[in-house]
């Protein structure tokens, strides 16, 4: 979603700050979820809007939307890109499913918002994403085994996908900018 630096800012049905840790630096983006279930991040002139803290992000958005500051959204745990990068570098370590899924989902939002190709479609990618989701949210997969088991081929593809996701998120954060007035 593109946003002006001016006083009017049109947002979706729900939104909130999304903390991200990349290269050891905490940063925050604003994620909006629309009534149709789609997500988007705030951007301006083709770059993500990035804040140093949740407080700065929330204050900037609320000042431009008139949202009630007393109704602050819940803040999720940070999406940790560094955990993903460390796992990719440690062959043989079990995949940190929650961290990998968080980075994958954020990379999807980044790619969608900035109209970039993510290359995460296809049977293998769909299966890997489903396996991560089953590992993190097993209650939604009652027929799945109690523990997700990865083949060497799946782990290799997962490492490739995880590295691409981590690079995209880190690049977008580095290319992002703090909005005027924040």
Legacy VTK file of the C-alpha trace (Angstrom):
# vtk DataFile Version 3.0
C-alpha trace
ASCII
DATASET POLYDATA
POINTS 182 float
0.000 0.000 0.000
1.433 3.375 -0.932
0.996 6.160 1.552
1.617 9.876 1.427
3.595 11.647 4.122
0.608 13.987 4.533
-2.256 13.868 7.025
-4.486 11.388 5.192
-3.635 7.731 5.393
-6.083 5.050 4.305
-5.562 1.765 6.085
-7.256 -1.601 6.043
-9.500 -3.244 8.580
-6.749 -4.216 11.031
-3.153 -3.279 11.425
-0.253 -3.108 13.738
3.462 -2.751 14.164
5.582 -5.732 13.152
9.018 -5.824 14.795
11.807 -7.409 12.765
15.347 -8.311 13.815
17.831 -8.386 10.937
21.597 -7.990 11.075
21.292 -7.599 14.831
19.228 -4.434 14.416
15.633 -4.184 15.582
13.344 -2.388 13.139
9.587 -2.054 12.795
7.228 -2.062 9.814
3.458 -1.523 9.844
1.373 -4.434 8.556
-2.213 -3.905 7.470
-4.702 -6.727 7.003
-7.648 -5.960 4.792
-11.176 -7.351 4.944
-10.352 -9.797 2.127
-7.528 -11.280 4.235
-4.680 -9.780 2.211
-1.735 -8.143 3.967
0.336 -5.157 2.932
3.134 -3.115 4.443
3.278 0.670 4.419
5.499 2.037 1.648
6.315 5.389 0.127
8.019 5.958 -3.234
8.644 2.212 -3.609
10.406 1.756 -0.260
9.156 0.245 2.974
8.466 2.673 5.766
10.729 1.505 8.600
10.878 2.768 12.180
13.447 2.115 14.908
10.852 1.284 17.588
7.274 0.085 17.991
6.436 3.322 19.806
7.701 5.506 16.931
5.842 3.394 14.364
2.569 3.399 16.262
2.723 7.122 17.072
3.353 8.006 13.408
0.487 5.868 12.106
-1.969 6.975 14.798
-1.137 10.644 14.245
-2.157 10.254 10.597
-5.177 8.003 10.940
-7.016 9.196 13.991
-6.993 5.680 15.402
-7.515 5.621 19.126
-4.144 5.462 20.856
-5.771 3.745 23.832
-6.637 0.809 21.564
-3.054 -0.064 20.750
-2.672 -3.274 18.772
-0.947 -6.284 20.212
2.677 -6.426 19.218
3.894 -9.784 17.983
7.260 -11.262 18.806
9.922 -9.986 16.407
10.380 -11.784 13.113
13.990 -12.913 13.517
15.772 -12.974 10.180
19.064 -13.709 11.943
17.773 -17.052 13.291
16.920 -18.058 9.721
20.378 -17.094 8.445
22.109 -18.986 11.273
20.055 -22.107 10.527
20.905 -21.957 6.817
24.606 -21.871 7.760
24.349 -24.857 10.163
23.814 -27.942 8.064
22.366 -30.766 10.140
20.518 -28.583 12.625
16.747 -29.120 12.842
14.792 -26.328 11.177
13.433 -23.626 13.524
9.968 -23.915 12.009
8.382 -20.875 13.655
11.237 -18.536 12.675
11.361 -19.870 9.116
7.599 -19.541 8.710
7.609 -15.981 10.113
10.354 -14.902 7.701
8.634 -16.649 4.772
5.328 -14.917 5.529
7.024 -11.523 5.912
8.939 -12.074 2.658
5.610 -12.793 0.972
4.195 -9.513 2.321
7.317 -7.622 1.197
7.186 -9.134 -2.292
3.458 -8.495 -2.649
3.673 -4.936 -1.347
6.677 -3.977 -3.487
5.465 -5.980 -6.530
8.578 -8.162 -6.547
8.752 -11.787 -7.666
9.199 -14.145 -4.737
9.386 -17.381 -6.690
7.627 -19.333 -3.964
4.951 -20.985 -6.063
4.982 -24.585 -7.146
4.415 -27.956 -5.593
7.698 -28.094 -3.675
7.363 -24.593 -2.223
3.718 -25.183 -1.374
4.642 -28.425 0.386
7.481 -26.814 2.337
5.239 -23.965 3.486
2.526 -26.442 4.482
5.057 -28.528 6.419
6.321 -25.464 8.301
2.759 -24.445 9.051
1.933 -27.956 10.294
5.012 -27.915 12.526
4.052 -24.549 14.033
0.259 -24.937 14.087
-0.425 -28.678 14.352
-3.989 -28.077 15.567
-4.907 -27.113 11.999
-3.521 -30.378 10.592
-5.245 -33.167 12.538
-4.197 -35.862 10.048
-0.551 -34.834 9.989
1.996 -36.847 11.961
2.763 -35.529 15.434
6.233 -34.520 14.257
7.113 -33.171 10.818
9.866 -35.230 9.209
12.050 -33.669 6.524
13.801 -35.547 3.729
17.307 -34.407 2.738
15.842 -33.057 -0.516
13.189 -31.049 1.385
15.801 -29.667 3.785
17.986 -28.560 0.855
15.038 -26.823 -0.822
13.976 -25.326 2.522
17.484 -23.884 3.035
17.396 -22.325 -0.444
13.936 -20.860 0.146
14.832 -19.643 3.656
17.972 -17.901 2.390
16.062 -16.152 -0.417
13.369 -15.078 2.051
15.922 -13.744 4.556
17.806 -11.845 1.851
14.621 -10.248 0.521
13.451 -9.097 3.961
16.901 -7.745 4.907
17.238 -5.954 1.566
13.785 -4.356 1.904
14.546 -3.174 5.437
17.912 -1.747 4.380
16.324 -0.007 1.371
13.450 1.276 3.516
13.285 4.680 5.105
11.851 6.393 8.111
8.843 8.478 7.120
8.847 12.246 7.451
7.750 13.379 10.864
8.705 10.226 12.718
LINES 1 183
182 0 1 2 3 4 5 6 7 8 9 10 11 12 13 14 15 16 17 18 19 20 21 22 23 24 25 26 27 28 29 30 31 32 33 34 35 36 37 38 39 40 41 42 43 44 45 46 47 48 49 50 51 52 53 54 55 56 57 58 59 60 61 62 63 64 65 66 67 68 69 70 71 72 73 74 75 76 77 78 79 80 81 82 83 84 85 86 87 88 89 90 91 92 93 94 95 96 97 98 99 100 101 102 103 104 105 106 107 108 109 110 111 112 113 114 115 116 117 118 119 120 121 122 123 124 125 126 127 128 129 130 131 132 133 134 135 136 137 138 139 140 141 142 143 144 145 146 147 148 149 150 151 152 153 154 155 156 157 158 159 160 161 162 163 164 165 166 167 168 169 170 171 172 173 174 175 176 177 178 179 180 181
